[in-house]
Amino acid sequence: MTFLEGKMMKLITTDDGSNTVLIPSIGETYHSTFGAIQESEHVFIEAGLRLCRKKRLTLLEVGFGS
């Protein structure tokens, strides 16, 4: 028995081939349906690093999701 069997969730493949969890009853996914690469570029590069003009950068990833 897999983790998702018997749950109200299912595993789907995103546009870049990575997987995410979908809750069909509300149409909600854990990660972007575009894929992990696009989501990471948006969160970390576009919304973060491109705005930083410093020569030195300290980054903390605490693992709460993106």
C-alpha positions in Angstrom: 0.0 0.0 0.0 1.4 3.4 -1.0 1.2 6.5 1.1 -1.5 8.1 -1.0 -3.8 5.0 -1.3 -7.0 5.6 0.6 -6.3 9.4 0.9 -8.2 12.2 -0.7 -5.0 13.2 -2.6 -3.2 12.0 -5.7 0.3 12.3 -7.1 0.5 14.2 -10.4 3.3 15.0 -12.8 4.0 18.7 -13.4 5.1 20.3 -16.7 8.8 19.8 -16.0 8.3 16.1 -15.1 8.6 16.5 -11.3 5.7 15.3 -9.1 3.4 17.1 -6.7 0.4 16.2 -4.6 -3.1 17.3 -5.7 -6.2 17.5 -3.6 -8.8 17.1 -6.3 -11.8 18.2 -4.2 -10.5 21.7 -4.0 -8.1 21.8 -6.9 -5.1 22.6 -4.7 -1.5 21.4 -5.3 1.5 21.4 -2.9 3.9 22.7 -5.5 3.4 24.6 -8.8 1.9 22.6 -11.6 4.5 24.3 -13.9 7.2 22.3 -12.0 9.9 22.4 -9.4 12.4 24.3 -11.6 10.0 27.1 -12.5 8.8 27.4 -8.9 12.4 27.6 -7.5 13.4 30.2 -10.2 10.3 32.3 -9.3 10.7 32.1 -5.5 14.5 32.3 -5.2 15.8 34.0 -8.3 13.1 36.4 -9.5 11.7 37.3 -6.1 15.0 37.3 -4.2 18.4 37.2 -5.8 17.7 39.6 -8.7 16.8 42.3 -6.2 20.0 41.8 -4.2 22.8 44.1 -5.3 25.4 43.1 -2.7 28.7 41.3 -3.4 28.2 39.0 -0.5 25.0 37.1 0.2 24.0 35.0 3.2 21.0 32.7 2.6 19.0 30.6 5.1 16.6 27.9 3.9 14.6 26.6 6.7 12.5 24.0 4.8 9.0 25.4 5.4 8.2 25.1 1.7 8.0 27.7 -1.0 
